[in-house]
């Protein structure tokens, strides 16, 4: 009888501990931006990779609406939020001139959300200046990694909060 009671107390205690535990956040905050100059199509192809949980949190906080990027009930509404947030935190200059990023869409692989943009009529690229403050309004340990590919040559660097600007020359 005492053994059975101890077993139930153990199970009850373990259940309490497991159900009251706070989910563990991932220990680092990073986004990855890849910019590829497609010389044949004369455009820049841009992808922005951000942890889904962090991205949903900042979109909810900034736009005061429920956000679900994994199973969006309204894909058009989520597209609008993703576009609005990224465009307000990422800008690019090519050869010293600001360029307009055209939103292509987003997709999600459960752990990361990918926002896609392009810049048309980009014939020659010798210098790319990037201003990137993605997720800086959420994390003071944010790291934004950038990969830029021009003429088959890949250059990479990172920005660590609070640094926002970087240049790549080719």
LINCOR-V817415 format. One record per pair of residues at least 24 apart in sequence whose C-alpha atoms are under 6 Angstrom apart, sorted by the first residue. I is the first residue (numbers start at 1). J is the second residue. D is the distance in whole Angstrom. If there is no record, write none. Layout:
# LINCOR-V817415
I,J,D ; I,J,D
This chain:
# LINCOR-V817415
29,142,5 ; 30,142,6 ; 30,143,5 ; 30,144,6 ; 31,144,5 ; 32,144,6 ; 32,145,5 ; 32,146,6 ; 33,146,5 ; 34,146,6 ; 34,147,5 ; 34,148,6 ; 35,148,5 ; 36,148,6 ; 36,149,5 ; 37,150,5 ; 42,121,5 ; 42,122,5 ; 42,123,5 ; 43,119,5 ; 43,120,5 ; 43,121,6 ; 43,122,5 ; 44,118,5 ; 44,119,5 ; 45,118,5 ; 46,116,6 ; 46,117,5 ; 46,118,6 ; 47,115,6 ; 47,116,5 ; 48,114,5 ; 48,115,5 ; 49,113,6 ; 49,114,5 ; 50,112,5 ; 50,113,5 ; 51,111,6 ; 51,112,4 ; 52,111,5 ; 52,112,5 ; 52,113,5 ; 70,110,6 ; 89,132,6 ; 89,133,5 ; 89,134,5 ; 90,131,6 ; 90,132,5 ; 91,130,6 ; 91,131,5 ; 92,129,6 ; 92,130,5 ; 93,128,6 ; 93,129,5 ; 94,127,6 ; 94,128,5 ; 95,127,5 ; 126,169,6 ; 126,170,5 ; 127,168,6 ; 127,169,4 ; 128,167,6 ; 128,168,5 ; 129,166,6 ; 129,167,4 ; 130,165,6 ; 130,166,5 ; 131,164,5 ; 131,165,4 ; 132,164,5 ; 133,164,6
